[in-house]
Amino acid sequence: MTMTDNQSASEPLHFVAPVIQDNPTGWGPCELPDQFKDMPYQPFSKGDRLGKISDWTGAAFQDKKYANKYASQFGSGSQYAYYHDEDESTFHLVDTTRVQKPPYQRGRFRANQRNLRGRGGRSNVQGGGMQSLGKGLKTRDTYKKSQVRKWQGRPQIKIRDASVTVKPDWTTIEEMDFPRLGKLSLPSIKEGEDIVCCGELEYYDKSYDRVNVKNEKPLQSVNRIFHTVTTTDDPIIRKLSKTEGNVYATDAILATIMCCTRSNYSWDIVIEKIGDKLFFDKRDNTEFDLLTVNETSVEPPQDDGNSLNSPRNLALEATFINHNFSQQVLKTGANEPRYKFDEPNPFISEEEEGEVASVAYRYRKWDLGGGIVLVARCEHDAVVQSPSGELQFLTIKALNEWDSKIANGVEWRQKLDIQRGAVLANELRNNACKLAKWTVQALLAGSDQIKFGYVSRSHVRDSNKHVILGTQQYKPAEFATQINLNMDNAWGVLRCIIDIVMKQKDGKYLIMKDPNKSMIRLYDIPDNTFESDGESGSDDDTPQDSAAFQSLYPYNSNTKR
């Protein structure tokens, strides 16, 4: 070290060490000047170039050639924005894993980038050339946008209401989910044995077998009376309950329980236990007898109650079509022959005015084993003479088309004559529960044929006028196999419910399908529940079927309970 002119040779040299700040708990200076306090800083990593640390503008290099020279892995622009500390929107999950491309795709991205620059295209640089979006993030963002566009076109699934309001004093006894019910089986149930047969049947008009799209027939309004009497109001079942069986129901109630695993809409059935006997009933003033429309469709009807295509209005329309179709296809002349059973129709009273629909009732019993004997009222709709001269009993039902575009179906007028199988397959997807219940009713009644009619609206926006486009018939057992209806499972579901209720004390119970879950629940309800329905109306304010029909279809056939 050299000496200056002001220093003498005898004076010692002193070295003044600079002040060093030591930060034992972290990295960086311990003290910060006041002018730099509370000032945000640019985050950086060890791999970043130092020139980027002091770049506060984010656009130091306008030349695209050096766009990524000082690019930081943290990006730029949004780090200086203010976010509340407790705001969850500041949380982002970033997937940094690299997707391994196959060999034939490697190197294409850079080639495409050069082509874009050569043609005057824009490269993937944002924020004045300082931020580029990673490949993985861009792929995920594109996928999310496509999914949003995909689901935005679909209506949001509404939460369905229960068929009856569950009261606080009801006790839940059992919850049975559909997967568990689908595994039940009660094989080797023999054909039902007839106890009493009553009523009259008209003959089917075979000319309707020749109806097709080019030779359609308008659906007529047949003003006839239909009886939908529940189990305990049936005088014959009351009489049989003293001598025959210990479980009593109607075919409609049994079909609802047996096909419950295919249902989506809510329904309920009242069970009354008296000693060792069970009575299955539907509640008064309910929509139990209305037919569902597109219940099992991927996108079931969801319009509001005032809409033409709301679920309730479609159910009224479908029931209206079934009533009239089942009577129109019969030979109804005054001189036409009728098939009469030994006993008359038990529901005809002298006070009724009007013609009663063609219907025959078969009261049958089945031995379910374990001391359980089921007695049920089943129905036939018509009779027909086969080519061999034998009489065959028919179950007649109608499938209806309302709007193929909204229902995601096939156009019947284009496909029915040339691809009837495709039309029926579509109906099996959209109305699996309804078709299964019809098949079960035909099997319980012992019908020889089940006749389907294809009925469509004359105009897609008019639900009052319809045309018959064709008919089709099946043997119930063969049709059950075609739609994968397992009767052993159906009997097993019914027997399971019977066994659970048989173990309970005497009283009233209710089984209900959950409106939004694939399960049914069994409730213990007070004995006086629903007893005031016939006098002051239902607790749920649901109008009777006959009133609903008259409000929507003033010329519709009558319905009697």
DORO-263262 format. One record per residue (C-alpha): x, y, z; residue number from 1. Coordinates in Angstrom, 1 decimal, always signed. Each point is the difference from the previous one (the first is absolute). Layout:
! residues N
X_Y_Z_NUM
...
! end
This chain:
! residues 561
+0.0_+0.0_+0.0_1
+1.4_+3.4_-0.9_2
+0.2_+3.0_+2.2_3
-1.5_+3.4_-0.8_4
+1.9_+3.3_+0.3_5
-1.9_+0.8_+3.2_6
+1.0_-3.2_+1.8_7
+3.3_-0.4_+1.7_8
+2.0_-3.1_-0.1_9
-0.2_-0.5_+3.8_10
-3.8_+0.1_+0.2_11
-1.7_-3.5_-0.1_12
-2.6_-0.8_-2.7_13
-3.6_-0.8_+1.1_14
-2.6_-1.9_-2.0_15
-3.6_+1.0_+0.6_16
-2.3_-3.0_-0.7_17
-3.4_+0.8_-1.6_18
-3.2_-0.6_+1.9_19
-1.5_-3.4_-0.9_20
-3.6_-0.9_+0.9_21
-0.5_-3.5_+1.0_22
-3.4_-1.6_-0.3_23
+0.1_-3.3_+1.9_24
-3.7_-0.9_-0.5_25
-0.3_+0.6_-3.8_26
+1.4_+1.3_-3.2_27
+0.5_+3.7_-0.9_28
+0.5_+3.2_+2.0_29
-1.1_+0.4_+3.6_30
-0.9_+3.7_-0.3_31
-1.8_+1.6_-2.8_32
-0.1_+3.8_-0.7_33
-3.3_+1.6_+0.6_34
-0.5_+0.9_-3.7_35
+0.1_-3.7_-0.9_36
-2.4_-1.3_+2.7_37
-3.3_-1.7_-1.1_38
+1.2_+0.1_-3.6_39
-0.7_-3.2_-2.1_40
+2.9_-1.7_-1.5_41
+0.4_-2.1_-3.1_42
+0.3_-3.8_+0.9_43
+2.7_-1.9_-1.7_44
+1.7_-3.3_+0.1_45
+3.7_-1.0_+0.0_46
-0.2_-0.8_-3.7_47
-1.2_+3.5_-1.0_48
+2.4_+2.5_-1.6_49
+0.8_+2.9_+2.4_50
-1.1_+2.5_-2.5_51
-3.6_-1.0_+0.6_52
+0.0_+0.8_+3.7_53
-0.1_+3.7_-0.5_54
-2.3_+0.0_-2.9_55
-3.2_+1.7_+1.3_56
-1.7_+0.6_-3.4_57
-0.2_-3.5_-1.4_58
+0.7_+1.4_-3.5_59
+3.7_+0.7_+0.0_60
+0.6_-1.8_-3.3_61
-2.4_+0.8_-2.8_62
+2.0_-2.1_-2.4_63
-1.6_-3.4_-0.3_64
+3.4_-1.5_-0.7_65
+0.9_+0.5_+3.6_66
-3.5_-0.6_+1.4_67
+0.9_-2.9_+2.3_68
+3.5_+1.1_+0.9_69
-0.9_+1.2_+3.5_70
-3.3_-1.9_+0.3_71
-0.8_-1.1_+3.6_72
-1.7_-3.1_+1.1_73
-2.4_+2.2_+2.1_74
-1.2_+2.0_-3.0_75
-0.7_+3.7_+0.2_76
-2.9_+2.5_+0.4_77
-2.2_-1.6_+2.6_78
+2.4_-0.3_+2.9_79
-0.5_+3.7_+0.9_80
-3.7_-0.2_+0.1_81
-1.6_+0.2_+3.5_82
-1.9_-3.0_+1.3_83
-1.6_-0.4_+3.4_84
+1.9_-2.5_+2.1_85
-3.2_-2.1_+0.7_86
-1.3_+0.0_-3.5_87
-0.1_-3.5_-1.3_88
+0.0_+1.2_-3.6_89
+3.8_+0.7_+0.3_90
+0.6_-3.8_+0.2_91
+1.1_-1.6_-3.2_92
+0.9_-3.6_-0.6_93
+2.5_-0.3_-2.9_94
+0.9_-3.3_-1.6_95
+3.8_+0.2_-0.8_96
+0.3_-3.6_-1.2_97
+1.3_-0.4_-3.5_98
-2.0_-2.1_-2.5_99
+2.2_-2.3_-1.9_100
-0.8_+0.2_-3.7_101
+0.3_-2.9_-2.4_102
+3.0_+0.1_-2.3_103
-2.0_+1.0_-3.1_104
-1.2_+3.2_+1.8_105
+3.3_+1.2_+1.4_106
+1.4_+3.2_-1.5_107
-3.3_+1.1_-1.7_108
-0.7_+2.8_+2.4_109
+3.2_+1.9_-0.8_110
-0.5_-0.6_-3.7_111
-3.5_+1.4_+0.2_112
+1.3_+3.0_+1.9_113
+2.5_+0.8_-2.7_114
-2.7_-0.3_-2.6_115
-2.2_+2.4_+1.9_116
+2.8_+2.6_+0.3_117
+0.9_-0.4_-3.7_118
-3.6_+0.6_-1.0_119
-0.5_+3.0_+2.2_120
-1.8_-2.0_+2.7_121
+0.0_+0.8_+3.7_122
+2.1_-2.1_+2.4_123
-1.3_-1.1_+3.4_124
+1.5_+3.0_+1.9_125
-2.0_+2.2_+2.3_126
+0.6_+3.1_+2.0_127
+2.3_+1.8_-2.5_128
+2.1_-3.1_-0.7_129
+0.9_-1.0_+3.6_130
-2.5_-2.8_+0.8_131
-0.7_-3.3_-1.9_132
-2.6_-2.5_+0.9_133
+1.3_-3.6_+0.6_134
-1.2_-2.8_-2.3_135
-1.6_-2.0_+2.8_136
-2.0_+3.0_+1.3_137
-1.1_+1.0_-3.5_138
-1.3_-3.6_-0.6_139
-1.9_+0.0_+3.2_140
-1.5_+3.4_-0.6_141
-1.2_-1.0_-3.4_142
-1.5_-3.2_+1.4_143
-1.8_+2.0_+2.7_144
-1.5_+2.4_-2.5_145
-1.2_-2.8_-2.2_146
-1.7_-1.7_+3.0_147
-1.6_+3.3_+1.0_148
-1.4_+0.5_-3.5_149
-1.2_-3.6_+0.1_150
-1.9_+0.2_+3.2_151
-1.4_+3.5_-0.4_152
-2.4_-1.3_-2.7_153
-1.5_-2.5_+2.4_154
-2.7_+1.0_+2.4_155
+0.8_-0.3_+3.7_156
-1.5_-3.0_+1.7_157
-2.7_+1.2_+2.4_158
-0.5_-1.4_+3.4_159
-3.2_-2.1_-0.1_160
-2.7_+0.2_+2.7_161
-1.1_-2.9_+2.0_162
-3.4_-1.5_-0.8_163
-1.0_+0.6_+3.6_164
+1.3_+2.2_+2.8_165
+1.8_-1.9_+2.7_166
-1.3_+1.1_+3.4_167
+2.1_+0.3_+3.1_168
-1.9_-2.7_+1.8_169
+0.8_-2.6_-2.6_170
+2.6_-2.6_+0.9_171
+2.4_-1.4_-2.5_172
+0.0_-3.8_+0.2_173
+2.2_-1.0_-3.0_174
+1.9_+1.6_-2.8_175
+0.5_-2.3_-3.0_176
+2.3_+1.1_-2.8_177
-0.5_-1.2_-3.6_178
+3.4_-1.9_-0.3_179
-1.0_-2.1_+3.0_180
-3.5_-0.6_-1.3_181
+1.3_-0.9_-3.4_182
+1.8_-3.0_+1.5_183
-3.2_-1.6_+1.5_184
-1.6_-3.0_-1.6_185
-3.0_-2.2_+0.7_186
+0.0_-2.7_-2.7_187
-2.6_-2.7_-0.8_188
-3.1_+2.1_+0.5_189
-2.8_-1.8_-1.8_190
-2.7_+1.5_-2.2_191
-2.8_+1.8_+1.9_192
-3.1_-2.0_+0.7_193
-3.4_+1.6_-0.9_194
-2.4_+0.6_+2.9_195
-2.6_+2.3_-1.5_196
-0.4_+1.3_-3.6_197
-2.4_+2.8_-0.8_198
-0.8_+2.7_-2.6_199
-0.5_+0.2_-3.8_200
+2.5_+0.3_-2.8_201
-0.4_+1.3_-3.5_202
+1.8_-1.5_-3.0_203
+3.1_+1.6_-1.4_204
-0.4_+1.5_-3.5_205
+2.7_-1.6_-2.1_206
-0.2_+2.8_-2.6_207
+2.3_+2.0_+2.3_208
+2.8_-2.4_-0.7_209
+0.2_+1.5_-3.5_210
+0.3_+3.6_+1.2_211
+3.4_+1.5_-1.0_212
+1.5_+3.5_-0.4_213
-1.4_+0.4_-3.5_214
-3.4_-1.4_+1.1_215
-0.3_+1.7_+3.4_216
-3.2_+0.3_+2.0_217
-1.0_+2.9_+2.2_218
-0.4_-0.8_+3.7_219
-3.6_+0.4_+1.1_220
-1.3_+1.0_+3.4_221
-2.0_-2.9_+1.4_222
-2.2_+1.2_+2.9_223
+0.1_-3.1_+2.2_224
+0.4_-0.5_+3.8_225
+3.2_-1.5_+1.4_226
+0.0_-1.4_+3.5_227
+3.3_+0.3_+2.0_228
-1.2_-1.4_+3.3_229
+2.6_-0.6_+2.6_230
+0.4_-3.3_+1.9_231
-2.0_+0.6_+3.2_232
-2.8_+1.6_-2.0_233
-0.5_-3.1_-2.1_234
-3.0_-1.9_+1.2_235
+1.2_-3.3_-1.4_236
+3.4_+0.3_+1.7_237
-1.8_+0.8_+3.3_238
-2.0_-3.2_-0.5_239
+3.1_-2.1_-1.0_240
+2.0_+1.3_+3.0_241
-2.1_-2.1_+2.3_242
+0.7_-3.3_-1.7_243
+3.0_+0.4_-2.5_244
+3.6_+1.1_+0.5_245
+1.6_+2.5_+2.4_246
+1.5_+2.7_-2.3_247
-2.3_+2.0_-2.3_248
+0.8_+2.5_-2.7_249
-0.8_+1.1_-3.6_250
+2.1_-0.7_-3.1_251
+0.9_+3.6_-0.3_252
+1.3_+0.1_+3.6_253
+1.9_-3.2_-0.4_254
+1.6_+1.1_-3.3_255
+1.2_+3.2_+1.7_256
+1.7_-1.9_+2.8_257
+1.4_-2.7_-2.3_258
+1.5_+2.6_-2.4_259
+1.1_+2.5_+2.7_260
+3.7_-0.4_-1.0_261
-0.8_+1.6_-3.4_262
-1.8_+3.0_+1.4_263
+1.3_+3.5_+0.3_264
-3.1_+2.0_+1.0_265
-1.3_-0.2_+3.5_266
-3.1_-2.1_+0.9_267
-1.5_-1.4_+3.2_268
-2.1_-2.9_+1.0_269
-1.9_-0.4_+3.4_270
+0.2_-3.4_+1.7_271
-2.4_-0.9_+2.8_272
+0.8_-3.0_+2.2_273
-2.9_-1.6_+1.8_274
+0.9_-3.1_+1.9_275
+1.8_-2.3_-2.5_276
-1.4_+1.8_-3.1_277
+1.4_+2.8_-2.1_278
-2.0_+2.4_-2.2_279
+2.0_+2.0_-2.6_280
-1.9_+3.2_-1.0_281
+0.6_+3.2_-2.0_282
-0.9_+3.3_+1.7_283
-3.1_+1.9_-1.1_284
+0.4_+3.1_-2.1_285
+3.4_-0.9_-1.3_286
+1.6_-0.3_-3.4_287
+0.8_-3.7_+0.5_288
-2.0_-1.0_-3.1_289
+1.6_+2.6_-2.3_290
+2.5_-1.4_-2.5_291
+3.5_+1.5_+0.0_292
+1.7_+1.3_-3.1_293
+3.7_-0.3_-0.7_294
+0.6_-0.8_+3.7_295
+3.2_-2.0_-0.7_296
+1.3_+2.3_-2.7_297
+3.5_+1.6_+0.3_298
-1.7_+3.4_-0.1_299
-3.6_-0.5_+1.4_300
-2.5_+2.8_-0.5_301
+0.6_+2.9_+2.3_302
-2.3_+2.8_-1.1_303
-2.0_+1.9_+2.5_304
-3.6_-1.0_+0.9_305
-1.6_+2.4_-2.5_306
+2.0_-1.3_-3.0_307
-1.5_-2.3_-2.5_308
+2.9_-2.4_+0.5_309
+0.2_+0.0_+3.8_310
+0.2_-3.4_+1.6_311
-3.5_+0.3_+1.4_312
-1.7_+1.1_-3.2_313
+1.9_-2.7_-1.9_314
-1.3_-2.6_+2.5_315
-3.6_+1.3_-0.5_316
+0.4_-0.2_-3.7_317
+1.5_-3.5_+0.0_318
-2.8_-1.3_+2.3_319
-2.6_+1.7_-2.2_320
+1.5_-1.7_-3.1_321
+0.0_-3.4_+1.7_322
-3.6_+0.2_+1.1_323
-1.3_+0.9_-3.4_324
+2.3_-2.2_-2.1_325
-0.9_-3.1_+2.0_326
-3.7_+0.6_-0.8_327
+0.3_+1.3_-3.6_328
+1.7_-3.2_-1.3_329
-3.0_-2.1_+1.1_330
-3.2_-1.1_-1.8_331
-2.4_+2.2_+1.9_332
-3.2_-0.3_-2.1_333
-3.3_-0.8_+1.7_334
-0.2_-3.2_-1.9_335
+3.6_-1.1_+0.5_336
+0.5_-3.1_+2.2_337
+1.6_+0.3_+3.5_338
+1.8_-2.5_+2.1_339
-1.7_-0.2_+3.5_340
+1.4_-1.6_+3.1_341
-2.2_-1.7_+2.5_342
-0.1_+3.0_+2.4_343
-1.0_+3.6_-1.0_344
+2.3_+3.0_+0.5_345
+0.0_+0.6_+3.8_346
+0.5_+3.8_-0.4_347
-3.0_+0.8_-2.1_348
-2.7_+1.7_+2.0_349
-3.5_+1.0_-1.0_350
+0.8_+3.6_+0.8_351
+2.7_+0.3_-2.6_352
-0.9_+1.6_-3.3_353
+2.1_-0.9_-3.1_354
+1.5_-3.0_-1.6_355
+2.6_-2.1_+1.8_356
+3.3_-0.8_-1.7_357
+0.7_-3.5_-1.3_358
+1.8_-1.7_+2.9_359
+0.0_-3.3_+1.7_360
+1.3_-0.7_+3.5_361
+1.8_-3.1_+1.1_362
+0.5_-0.6_+3.7_363
+3.0_-2.3_+0.2_364
+2.1_-1.5_+2.8_365
+3.7_-1.0_+0.2_366
+1.8_-2.1_+2.6_367
+3.2_+1.9_+0.9_368
+1.1_-2.6_+2.5_369
+0.5_+0.4_+3.7_370
-3.7_+0.3_+0.6_371
-0.4_+3.0_-2.2_372
-2.9_-0.2_-2.5_373
-0.5_+3.0_-2.2_374
-3.5_+1.0_-1.4_375
-0.1_+2.7_-2.7_376
-2.4_+1.5_-2.4_377
+1.2_+0.0_-3.6_378
-1.4_+1.3_-3.2_379
-0.5_-0.8_-3.7_380
-0.9_+2.6_-2.5_381
-1.4_-2.0_-3.0_382
-0.3_-3.4_-1.5_383
+0.9_-1.2_-3.5_384
-0.5_-3.2_-2.0_385
+3.2_-1.6_-1.1_386
+0.4_-1.6_-3.5_387
-0.5_-3.4_+1.6_388
-3.3_+1.1_+1.5_389
+1.1_+0.3_+3.6_390
-0.8_+3.1_+2.0_391
+2.9_+2.1_+1.3_392
-0.1_+2.7_+2.6_393
+1.8_+3.2_-0.7_394
+1.6_+2.8_+1.9_395
-0.1_+3.2_-2.1_396
+2.4_+2.9_+0.7_397
+1.1_+3.0_-2.0_398
+3.4_+1.6_-0.5_399
-0.2_+3.7_-0.8_400
+2.4_+2.4_-1.8_401
-0.1_+3.6_+1.1_402
+3.1_+1.8_-1.3_403
+2.8_-2.2_-1.4_404
+2.5_+2.9_+0.0_405
-0.5_+0.9_+3.6_406
-0.2_-3.6_+1.1_407
+3.2_-1.0_-1.8_408
-2.0_-2.6_-1.9_409
-0.4_-1.2_-3.6_410
-2.6_+1.4_-2.3_411
-2.8_-2.5_-0.1_412
-1.4_+1.1_-3.3_413
+3.3_-0.7_-1.6_414
+1.1_-3.1_+1.8_415
-3.1_-1.9_+1.1_416
-0.8_-1.8_-3.2_417
+3.6_-0.9_-0.9_418
+1.8_-0.2_+3.4_419
-2.6_-0.9_+2.6_420
+2.6_-1.7_+2.1_421
+2.0_+3.3_+0.3_422
-3.2_+1.8_+1.1_423
-0.8_-2.6_+2.7_424
+3.7_-0.1_+1.1_425
-0.2_+3.8_+0.6_426
-3.2_-0.4_+2.0_427
+1.6_-2.7_+2.1_428
+2.7_+2.4_+0.9_429
-2.3_+3.0_+0.8_430
-2.9_-2.0_+1.5_431
+1.6_-3.1_+1.5_432
-2.0_+0.2_+3.2_433
-3.4_+0.5_-1.7_434
+0.6_-2.8_-2.5_435
+1.2_-2.4_+2.8_436
-3.1_+0.8_+2.1_437
-2.3_-0.7_-3.0_438
+1.7_-3.3_-0.6_439
-0.3_-1.1_+3.6_440
-3.7_+0.9_+0.0_441
-0.5_-2.1_-3.1_442
+1.9_-3.0_+1.5_443
-1.9_+0.2_+3.3_444
-3.4_+0.1_-1.9_445
+1.1_-2.9_-2.2_446
-0.6_+2.0_-3.3_447
+0.9_-1.9_-3.1_448
+1.1_+3.1_-1.9_449
+1.0_+3.5_+0.9_450
-0.9_+2.5_-2.8_451
+1.9_+3.3_-0.4_452
-1.3_+2.9_-1.9_453
+2.3_+2.8_-1.4_454
-1.9_+3.3_+0.5_455
+1.5_+3.4_-0.9_456
-1.2_+3.6_+0.1_457
-1.6_+1.3_-3.1_458
+2.1_+3.2_+0.6_459
+3.0_+0.1_+2.3_460
-1.5_+3.1_+1.8_461
-3.5_-1.4_+0.4_462
-0.6_-2.6_+2.8_463
-3.7_-0.4_-0.7_464
+0.1_-1.7_-3.4_465
+1.8_-3.2_-0.8_466
+0.3_-2.6_-2.7_467
+0.6_-3.8_+0.1_468
+3.1_-0.9_-2.1_469
+0.2_-3.7_+0.6_470
-0.4_-3.0_+2.3_471
+2.2_-2.8_+1.2_472
-0.6_-3.1_+2.2_473
+2.1_-2.3_+2.1_474
-0.5_-3.0_+2.3_475
+0.6_+1.4_+3.5_476
+2.6_-2.6_+1.0_477
+2.0_+0.5_-3.2_478
-0.2_+3.8_+0.4_479
+1.2_-0.3_+3.6_480
+3.1_-1.8_-1.2_481
+0.6_+2.6_-2.6_482
+0.0_+2.9_+2.5_483
+2.0_-2.0_+2.6_484
-2.9_-0.2_+2.4_485
+0.9_-2.7_+2.6_486
-3.2_-1.2_+1.7_487
+1.9_-2.0_+2.6_488
+1.5_+3.4_+1.1_489
-3.4_+1.6_-0.1_490
-1.5_-2.6_+2.2_491
+3.1_+0.3_+2.3_492
-0.5_+3.7_+0.5_493
-3.7_-0.4_+0.8_494
+0.7_-2.8_+2.5_495
+2.8_+2.0_+1.7_496
-2.4_+2.9_+0.7_497
-2.8_-2.5_+1.1_498
+2.4_-1.7_+2.5_499
+1.2_+3.4_+1.5_500
-3.6_+1.2_+0.6_501
-1.1_-3.4_+1.3_502
+2.5_+0.4_+2.8_503
-1.5_+3.3_+1.1_504
-2.8_+0.6_+2.4_505
-3.6_+0.6_-1.3_506
-0.4_+3.5_-1.5_507
+0.5_+2.1_-3.1_508
+3.2_+0.2_-2.0_509
+1.1_+1.9_-3.1_510
+2.6_-1.0_-2.5_511
+1.3_+2.9_-2.1_512
+2.6_+0.4_-2.8_513
+2.5_+2.7_+0.8_514
-0.5_+2.8_-2.5_515
+3.7_+0.5_-0.6_516
+1.8_-3.2_+1.1_517
-0.1_-3.6_-1.2_518
-1.7_-1.4_+3.1_519
-3.4_-0.6_+1.6_520
-0.8_+0.6_+3.6_521
-2.5_-1.6_+2.3_522
-1.7_+2.2_+2.6_523
-2.1_-0.8_+3.0_524
-2.8_+2.6_-0.1_525
-2.9_+0.8_+2.4_526
-3.2_-2.0_-0.5_527
-2.1_+3.1_-0.8_528
+2.4_+1.2_-2.8_529
-1.8_+0.8_-3.3_530
-3.4_-0.8_+1.4_531
-1.3_+3.5_-0.6_532
+1.0_+0.0_-3.7_533
-3.4_-1.1_-1.2_534
-1.8_+2.8_+1.9_535
+2.2_+3.1_-0.1_536
+2.5_-0.8_-2.7_537
+3.6_-1.2_+0.1_538
+2.6_+1.5_+2.2_539
+2.1_+0.4_-3.1_540
-2.6_+2.0_-1.9_541
+0.2_-2.3_-3.0_542
-3.2_+0.0_-2.0_543
-1.8_-3.2_-0.9_544
+0.7_-1.6_-3.4_545
-3.5_+0.7_-1.3_546
+0.3_+3.7_+0.9_547
+3.4_+0.2_-1.6_548
-1.3_-1.7_-3.1_549
-3.0_+2.4_-0.3_550
+2.3_+3.0_+0.4_551
+2.4_-1.0_-2.7_552
-2.2_-2.1_-2.2_553
-3.6_+1.1_+0.4_554
-1.3_-2.7_-2.4_555
+2.0_-2.8_+1.6_556
-1.3_-3.3_+1.3_557
-1.1_-0.2_+3.6_558
+2.0_-1.6_+2.8_559
-1.8_-1.4_+3.0_560
+1.5_-1.1_+3.3_561
! end
